[in-house]
Amino acid sequence: MSTQMQLLITLGVVFLAVAGLVGVVAWFVLSRSLHGRRRLSELQQTKAVVKTGVVAEQDAALTDEATAGWDSLINALPTSRGSVKRLRRDLEMAGFESAKAGAIMSMAELILPVLLAVPMFILLTGMNRWAGVGLGVTIGYLGPGLLLSLRLKRRQRQIEDGLADTLDLLVLCLEAGSSLDQAIVKAGDELGVAYPALGDQLRILISELRAGVPRIEAFRRFASRTQVQDVRGLVAMLIQTDKFGTSVAQALRTHAVESRTKRRQRAEERAQKVGVKLVFPLVFCLFPALYVVLLGPAYLQFVRVFLGA
């Protein structure tokens, strides 16, 4: 094979690898922007459209989530999440409720290692070649899972931060005479912009209740989907309140105070960690430049003195 042909193949493989990485990043970015646009468009609709169209859309998403073709494809492909069930659960928690997202995730974990390993194999030589191939395969296979884990943590943090405001809104609705289901509907509509992840979970909860799922079972599914400790405590409290017939508003008010205290403690904890996290940027970025500015003239002066001597 001629040198020109090898160069063309190398350029083609590098182009495909870069295009694949850019496509994955663009997919995550655009999914967030489209998610925000969809929220804004929902807010611009009338109340009737919000109460009927959005609920119908959620019900259709729940019924059409797993089609036969996507299911067979997901089951045939390996995944870094360990099992298909765990992959679907993580994707639902991350906001990707369709079965298509699971197929894309599994295919990305198979395609990206090849796209990252082939350029390393062509461009490098010797032991560096195999080290680069191993690094490319590892990053390509674990990269999508790492991005999904980061999105999960971000959404869980968003649910934790918005839980106190949700409880306050639920208390106001209950004290105004609304039922618990109506209060949850109102909270999901009002908090969909500030806390989209929590708004989505509340809408799914209402859809399950309207579909005939028992309230206790719907609350347990809500806690299982979010995987947030504060939500589990809230669900346990609501189940006990529903069983014993105690005041829901008073229980929610007490839980809201605890949630707000935990949110303040988490903020203080993150603030205390800032000093430790700033050590590495200071050591590797600021101090070298500072040493050059402060000690550079003195070093040049020493050199001139000793050379002159």
N, C-alpha and C positions, 0 to 999 in steps of 0.2 A: 504494500500500500504506500502510495506516494506521500511525501510530506504535506503537500497541499490538501490532499484528501483527509489526512489526519487532523489538520488544522480546521477544516470545515466541520468534521464530526465533533471535534472538541467545542467549537463555537456553538454548534447546534445543541449539544447536550447542556452546556452552560446556560444557553438561552432558555431551554425548557425548565431547568432547575430554578432559575431566577423567576421565570413566569409562574411556576407552581407556587413558590413561596409568596410572591406578590399576590397571587390569586387567593391564597389562604388568608393572608392578612386583610385583603380587601373584603373578603367574605365576612370576617368578623366585624370589621368597621361598618360596613354597609348594613349588616344585620342590626347593629345598634341604632344607626340613624333611621332605618326604616321602622324600627320599633318605636322610636320617638315620634316620627311622623304619624304613625298609626294612632298613637295616643292623642295627638293634637287633633286629628281628624275626628276621633270619637267625641272629643269635648265640644267640637263645633256642631255636632248633630243635636237634634231635639231630644227631649226626655223620652218621648215615645220610642224613637229609634234606638236610643241607648238601652232601654229596657227590653226591647224585643229583638232587634237585630244583633246586638252584641251577645246576648244570651244564646240566640240561635247559632251564631258563629262558634261560640264555645262548645255547644252541644255537638255541632257538626265536626269540630276538631277532635272531640273525645271519641266519637263513633267512627270517624274515618282515619284515625291515627295510624293503625297498623293494617296496611293492605297486604294481600297475600304475596305480591311480587317483592315488595321491600322486605317483608319478613323473611322470605326464603334467602334473599341476598345477604341480609344481616347475619342469619344463622350460618351461612356458608363462609363468611369472612371472619378471620381472627380479630380480636380486639385487645388493646392493652388494659382495659378495665377489668379483665378477668372473666367476665361472663356477659352475655347479651342482656340479661335482666338488669345487671348493674349499669351497663351502658345506657339503656333506656331510662333508668331512674335518674342517672346523672344528667342526661340530656333534658329530661323534663324539668329537673331542678334548675338547669341553666336557661330555661326558656324556650328550648327547641322541642316542641311537642309532637311533631310529625315523625313518621317512621323514616322519611327520606333523610332526615338529619343523621340518624344512626348509620344508614348506608354510606353517606358522604364521609362520616367520621371513620368508618372502618376502611373505606377505599383510600382515604388520605393516609392512614397508617401503613398502607401497603405501597402506595405510589411514591410518597415523599422519601422513604429510605433509598429507593432506586434512583430518584432524581438527585439526591445528595451524594450517593456513593459513586455513581458513574463518573462525574467530573473529577473526583479525588483519584479514582483508579487511572484515569487517562493522564491527568496533569502531574501526578506525583510518581516517584520512583523509589525502589528499594523498600526498606521497612516503613518509610513515611507513607508509602502508598497504602499499605494495609492498615496502618494506624488511622489514616484519613478516611478509608472506607469504613472502618469500624465506628469512627466518630460520626460520619454521615448517616450510617444506618441507625445508630442510637438516637441521634437528634431527630431524624425523620420519623422514627417509630414512636418516640415518646413526646415529640413536640406537640401534636394535636391534643394528647391527653393533658399535657401541662397547661395549654391554653384553656382547655375546658375546666380544669381544676381552678385556675385563676378566676374564670367567670363565675364558677360556683361560689367561691369565697366572697367575691364582690356582691353577688346577689344575696347571700346569706347575711353579710354585713348590712346590706340595705334593708333586709327584713328586720334585723335586730334593731336598727336605728329607727325604723318607722313604726315599730310595735306600740310604743308609748302613745304616739299621736293617734294611732288607730283605736286604742282603748279609750282615749278621751272622747273621740268622736262617737264611739259606740255608747258610752255612758250618756252623752248628750242626747242621742237619738232615743235611747231607752227611757230616759227621764221625760222626754217630750211625748211619750206615749206610743212609740213604735215598737214593733215586735223585734225579737233578736234577728230573724231573717231579714227584715226590712232594714235594720241597722247595719247588718253586714253588707247588704246591697249598696247602701248609701256610702259606707266607708270605702268600698271597692271603687265606686265611681269618683269620689272626691280625692282619694289618695293615689289614683292611677298615674298622675303626672309626677308628683313628688317622689313616690316610691313605686315604680312600675312593677318590680318583682312581687311586692306584697299585694298590689292591686290585682295582678294576674292570679295569684293564689286564692284571693278572696272571691274572684269571679268564678273560678273553677269550683270552689266550695259551694257557692250559690247554685251553680249549674247541677251539681250532684244532689243538692237538697231538692231542687225542683224536679229532678229526674226520678225521685222516689227513694233515694238512699236515706236510711235512718240517720238522724242527726248525730248520734254518738259515733257511728261508723264514718260519717263524713268528716267529723272533727279529727278522728284518728288518721284518716287519709291525709288531711291537711297537715298534721304534724309529721307524718311519714314523708311527704313530698318536700317539705322545707328543710328537714334535718337540722332545725335550730332548737337549742335547749330552751330558750324563752317561750317559743311557740308550744313546745311540749308541755311546759308548765301551765300555759294558758289553757291548752286543750284539757289537761287533767282537771283544772279548776272548773271549766265549763261542764265537763262530764259529771263532776260531783254536784255542781249546782243543779244540773238537770235532774239528777237522781233524787236529791234530797229536797228540791223545791225551794231553796233559799233565794235571796235577792241577787239577781244577776248584776244589777247596776252597782251594788255595794261591793261585790266581789271583783268586778272589773275595775272599779276605782282603786281598790287596794292593790290589784295587780299592776295598774298603770303607774302607781307611785313606785313600786319595786322596779318596773321596767325603766322608768326614768332615772332611778338611782343607778341601775346597772349601766345605762348608757353614759351617764356622767363618769362613772368609774372607768369604763372602757376608754373614754376620751382622755381622762387623766393618765391612764396607763400608756396610751400612745404618745402623749406629751412627754412623759418621763423617758420614753425610749428614744426620743429625738436626739438627745445628747450623745448617746452611744452610737446611733446610726450616722451621726455627722463626723465621727472619728475617721472613718475610712476616706470620705471625700477630702477631709482636711489633710490627712497624711499623704495621700497620693496625688492630689491636685493643687491644693493651696500652698502647702509647706515647701515643695520643690521650687515653685516660682518665687516664694518669699525668700528662700535661701539664695537664689540666684540674684535677686535684687539687692539683698543686704550684704551678702558675702562676696558677690562677684567683683565689685570695685576693690575690696581689700585683697582678694586673690590676685587680681591683675597688678596691684601695687607691689605685692610680695614678689611676683615673678619679675617685674621690672627691676626691683632692688637687687635681687640675687643674680640676675643675668648681668646687670650692670657691674656688680661686684666681680 
